[in-house]
Amino acid sequence: MPIDLNSVRSSRPVMAQTGADTGLRDYIRAIYTYMAGGLALTGAVAYCAYAYGLYAAIARTPLFLLVVLAPLGMVMFLSFRINKMSLATAQTTYWVYATTMGLSLAGIFMMYTGQSIARVFFISSATFGAMSLYGYTTKSDLTRWGSFLFMGLIGVIIASVVNIFLKSSALQFAVSVMGVLVFVGLTAYDTQKIKEMYVYAEPGDTQGKKIVMGALRLYLDFINLFLMLLRLFGGRRS
């Protein structure tokens, strides 16, 4: 029976596209799995550090400053050194970062009621999920958002630092509202960027590092969105 060469040729692009679609789904699933694992680890460490008095003990020592600054240092380390480190080192750094972040966030259990933390967490999850889905499915190019979101993020950081000294409730409210808008936008923007970073049949280590960095970006978007919403809607302990 003769082989139809035209059929063979036409089937190759279809097979390649199917493989690329499957690879993209696996890539995105891995990113969200890492992100969810990081959030779960952060939450568990934060609650245990609060419940067993570890956070309160550290808060009375010079170690507190290290605990607060360590997560920022690890984010910068991963961001600037990811291409030069091994995949195993990148993964380990991510999990250590999630752990130290949990320790630094344990104080929210001392400031806000458990019920309000849970409520804001579900609000954050729904908002994050909706915007991430939008970023993944939209055909619009969100690149034009990048500069505005970056400027907004810088504004939030500067205003937050200034308010450490001013202690203005009005400024804190404004910063929180602006922060929510910025991180809602960043969630969609980063999701689209992460999707565009995917390369079919890319070497395992290279794709593995992209998964770690993608998970870190979405983790940061979620955590910051959660904290901004908690400032707005969290019920403080009396």
Backbone torsions as a table, in degrees:
resi	resn	phi	psi	omega
1	MET	NA	124.2	-177.5
2	PRO	-68.2	147.6	179.1
3	ILE	-91.2	129.9	177.9
4	ASP	-81.4	99.3	-177.1
5	LEU	-64.9	-33.1	178.9
6	ASN	-63.7	-38.3	178.5
7	SER	-66.8	-39.3	179.2
8	VAL	-63.5	-44.8	-179.3
9	ARG	-63.9	-41.9	-177.3
10	SER	-70.4	-24.5	-178.9
11	SER	-78.7	-23.5	-177.1
12	ARG	-62.0	-47.8	177.8
13	PRO	-60.9	-36.0	179.2
14	VAL	-64.8	-44.7	179.0
15	MET	-64.0	-39.8	179.6
16	ALA	-65.4	-41.2	179.5
17	GLN	-65.3	-39.8	177.9
18	THR	-62.5	-42.6	177.9
19	GLY	-64.4	-39.5	179.4
20	ALA	-66.4	-41.0	179.1
21	ASP	-63.8	-42.8	178.3
22	THR	-64.6	-42.1	178.8
23	GLY	-63.5	-39.9	178.9
24	LEU	-63.9	-42.9	178.9
25	ARG	-62.1	-42.9	179.0
26	ASP	-64.7	-39.1	179.2
27	TYR	-63.4	-48.6	179.7
28	ILE	-65.8	-40.5	179.4
29	ARG	-61.9	-40.8	179.5
30	ALA	-64.2	-39.8	179.5
31	ILE	-62.6	-47.2	-179.0
32	TYR	-69.6	-29.7	176.1
33	THR	-66.6	-45.1	176.7
34	TYR	-61.8	-44.6	-179.3
35	MET	-61.3	-48.0	-179.5
36	ALA	-62.5	-39.6	177.6
37	GLY	-63.7	-40.8	178.1
38	GLY	-64.0	-42.3	178.9
39	LEU	-65.7	-40.6	179.2
40	ALA	-63.6	-42.2	178.8
41	LEU	-64.9	-43.3	178.4
42	THR	-60.1	-46.9	-179.9
43	GLY	-62.5	-42.8	-179.2
44	ALA	-65.2	-44.3	-180.0
45	VAL	-65.3	-42.2	-179.4
46	ALA	-60.8	-46.0	-178.0
47	TYR	-68.2	-43.5	-179.6
48	CYS	-64.5	-39.8	179.1
49	ALA	-63.6	-35.4	176.9
50	TYR	-73.8	-48.9	-173.9
51	ALA	-64.9	-34.9	-177.0
52	TYR	-97.8	8.5	173.8
53	GLY	78.7	6.6	-178.0
54	LEU	-66.3	-42.9	-179.2
55	TYR	-63.2	-44.8	-179.6
56	ALA	-61.6	-37.4	179.9
57	ALA	-68.6	-42.4	-178.9
58	ILE	-68.9	-35.4	-177.1
59	ALA	-61.1	-19.8	-179.7
60	ARG	-94.9	7.8	-177.7
61	THR	-126.4	166.1	176.7
62	PRO	-62.8	-16.5	178.8
63	LEU	-63.6	-20.7	-177.0
64	PHE	-59.5	-41.9	179.8
65	LEU	-62.6	-38.8	177.8
66	LEU	-64.6	-42.0	180.0
67	VAL	-63.1	-38.4	-178.6
68	VAL	-71.1	-40.3	-174.5
69	LEU	-87.8	-21.0	-176.3
70	ALA	-57.8	-44.5	179.4
71	PRO	-59.1	-40.7	178.5
72	LEU	-62.6	-42.3	178.9
73	GLY	-62.6	-38.5	-179.9
74	MET	-70.3	-36.4	176.5
75	VAL	-62.2	-44.9	179.4
76	MET	-65.5	-39.6	179.0
77	PHE	-61.8	-46.8	178.9
78	LEU	-64.1	-43.3	-175.3
79	SER	-64.1	-40.8	-174.8
80	PHE	-91.7	-19.9	-174.5
81	ARG	-114.1	1.6	-173.4
82	ILE	-56.6	-38.2	-176.8
83	ASN	-74.3	-19.6	-177.0
84	LYS	-100.1	-11.7	-179.3
85	MET	-98.3	161.5	177.3
86	SER	-74.1	162.8	178.7
87	LEU	-61.3	-41.4	-179.3
88	ALA	-62.0	-40.2	178.4
89	THR	-66.0	-40.9	179.0
90	ALA	-63.1	-43.8	179.4
91	GLN	-64.8	-43.6	179.5
92	THR	-62.4	-43.1	179.1
93	THR	-61.4	-38.9	178.6
94	TYR	-61.4	-45.4	-178.2
95	TRP	-71.0	-35.4	175.6
96	VAL	-65.8	-39.7	177.0
97	TYR	-60.3	-46.6	179.6
98	ALA	-61.0	-35.2	178.8
99	THR	-68.1	-48.7	-179.1
100	THR	-67.4	-32.0	176.7
101	MET	-64.1	-39.1	177.3
102	GLY	-62.0	-41.3	179.4
103	LEU	-64.8	-39.1	-178.7
104	SER	-73.4	-22.8	-178.7
105	LEU	-94.4	-0.2	-177.3
106	ALA	-59.8	-24.9	-178.5
107	GLY	-63.3	-19.9	-179.2
108	ILE	-65.5	-27.2	178.7
109	PHE	-72.5	-20.9	176.5
110	MET	-84.9	-25.4	-176.4
111	MET	-92.8	-36.2	-173.4
112	TYR	-120.9	154.1	178.6
113	THR	-71.3	151.4	179.5
114	GLY	-60.3	-37.4	-180.0
115	GLN	-63.2	-43.8	-179.2
116	SER	-70.3	-33.2	176.9
117	ILE	-63.9	-44.5	178.6
118	ALA	-63.2	-42.8	-179.5
119	ARG	-62.0	-46.6	-179.3
120	VAL	-67.2	-34.3	177.7
121	PHE	-60.6	-43.8	180.0
122	PHE	-69.4	-35.9	175.5
123	ILE	-63.2	-44.1	179.7
124	SER	-63.3	-42.0	-179.1
125	SER	-62.5	-44.6	-179.9
126	ALA	-64.8	-43.4	179.8
127	THR	-65.4	-46.4	178.8
128	PHE	-60.4	-46.2	-178.6
129	GLY	-60.7	-42.9	-179.2
130	ALA	-65.0	-44.5	-177.5
131	MET	-73.3	-33.4	177.1
132	SER	-68.2	-40.5	176.4
133	LEU	-62.4	-40.9	177.6
134	TYR	-61.7	-46.2	-179.6
135	GLY	-62.7	-33.3	-178.6
136	TYR	-76.3	-36.0	-171.9
137	THR	-98.8	-22.0	-174.6
138	THR	-65.5	145.3	175.2
139	LYS	-90.4	-9.6	179.5
140	SER	-72.6	143.5	176.5
141	ASP	-82.7	113.8	-177.3
142	LEU	-88.4	5.6	-178.3
143	THR	-57.2	-36.3	-177.9
144	ARG	-64.1	-18.6	176.8
145	TRP	-72.7	-25.1	-168.8
146	GLY	-53.1	-50.8	-176.3
147	SER	-65.5	-39.1	179.4
148	PHE	-67.2	-41.8	179.6
149	LEU	-66.3	-39.0	179.1
150	PHE	-64.9	-43.7	177.7
151	MET	-63.7	-38.7	177.3
152	GLY	-63.7	-40.1	179.2
153	LEU	-64.0	-43.5	177.7
154	ILE	-61.6	-41.0	178.5
155	GLY	-62.5	-40.9	178.4
156	VAL	-63.2	-43.3	-178.9
157	ILE	-64.1	-47.4	-178.5
158	ILE	-63.4	-46.1	-179.3
159	ALA	-63.7	-35.7	179.1
160	SER	-65.9	-41.2	178.7
161	VAL	-65.5	-43.7	179.4
162	VAL	-60.7	-39.0	-176.3
163	ASN	-73.7	-13.9	173.3
164	ILE	-60.3	-34.6	-178.9
165	PHE	-91.8	-36.2	-178.3
166	LEU	-77.6	-34.7	-177.9
167	LYS	53.9	46.1	-179.7
168	SER	-93.3	123.1	178.6
169	SER	-67.8	-34.3	178.8
170	ALA	-65.9	-43.3	178.3
171	LEU	-66.7	-38.8	178.4
172	GLN	-62.0	-41.1	178.1
173	PHE	-62.4	-45.5	-179.7
174	ALA	-63.3	-41.8	179.5
175	VAL	-64.5	-40.2	-179.5
176	SER	-65.0	-43.2	178.7
177	VAL	-63.4	-47.0	178.8
178	MET	-62.3	-39.5	178.9
179	GLY	-62.5	-41.5	177.6
180	VAL	-59.4	-46.5	-179.4
181	LEU	-62.7	-42.0	-179.1
182	VAL	-64.4	-46.9	-175.1
183	PHE	-78.3	-24.2	170.0
184	VAL	-64.0	-46.2	177.9
185	GLY	-64.6	-42.6	-179.8
186	LEU	-63.6	-32.1	178.5
187	THR	-60.9	-47.9	177.9
188	ALA	-66.3	-45.0	-178.3
189	TYR	-61.2	-49.3	-178.3
190	ASP	-66.3	-36.2	178.5
191	THR	-61.6	-44.3	178.7
192	GLN	-64.8	-41.4	179.4
193	LYS	-63.3	-40.6	179.2
194	ILE	-63.4	-42.1	177.5
195	LYS	-61.3	-42.4	-178.4
196	GLU	-70.5	-20.1	179.6
197	MET	-74.9	-15.1	-176.2
198	TYR	-67.6	135.0	176.0
199	VAL	-127.2	124.0	-178.3
200	TYR	-64.5	137.0	176.8
201	ALA	60.8	33.5	178.0
202	GLU	-77.2	148.7	177.6
203	PRO	-53.3	143.2	-173.3
204	GLY	-55.4	-45.6	-178.1
205	ASP	-65.6	-40.5	-179.7
206	THR	-64.3	-45.9	178.7
207	GLN	-67.3	-35.6	178.1
208	GLY	-61.0	-39.6	177.7
209	LYS	-68.0	-36.9	176.3
210	LYS	-63.6	-36.9	178.2
211	ILE	-64.0	-44.4	179.0
212	VAL	-61.5	-47.0	-178.3
213	MET	-69.0	-35.9	176.4
214	GLY	-64.0	-43.2	177.9
215	ALA	-63.5	-39.0	179.7
216	LEU	-64.7	-42.3	179.8
217	ARG	-62.5	-46.2	-179.4
218	LEU	-70.2	-35.8	176.2
219	TYR	-59.0	-46.5	-179.9
220	LEU	-64.3	-40.3	177.2
221	ASP	-60.2	-45.5	-177.6
222	PHE	-66.9	-48.9	-177.5
223	ILE	-59.2	-45.0	-178.5
224	ASN	-69.9	-37.2	175.1
225	LEU	-62.4	-43.5	178.5
226	PHE	-60.6	-45.6	-178.4
227	LEU	-66.8	-38.4	178.0
228	MET	-65.8	-42.7	178.2
229	LEU	-67.7	-33.9	179.1
230	LEU	-65.5	-37.6	176.3
231	ARG	-63.4	-33.0	-178.1
232	LEU	-82.1	-41.1	-170.0
233	PHE	-120.4	-1.5	-179.8
234	GLY	-70.6	137.5	176.1
235	GLY	-87.7	117.6	-176.8
236	ARG	-77.3	147.8	176.3
237	ARG	-70.6	142.2	-179.1
238	SER	-81.0	NA	NA
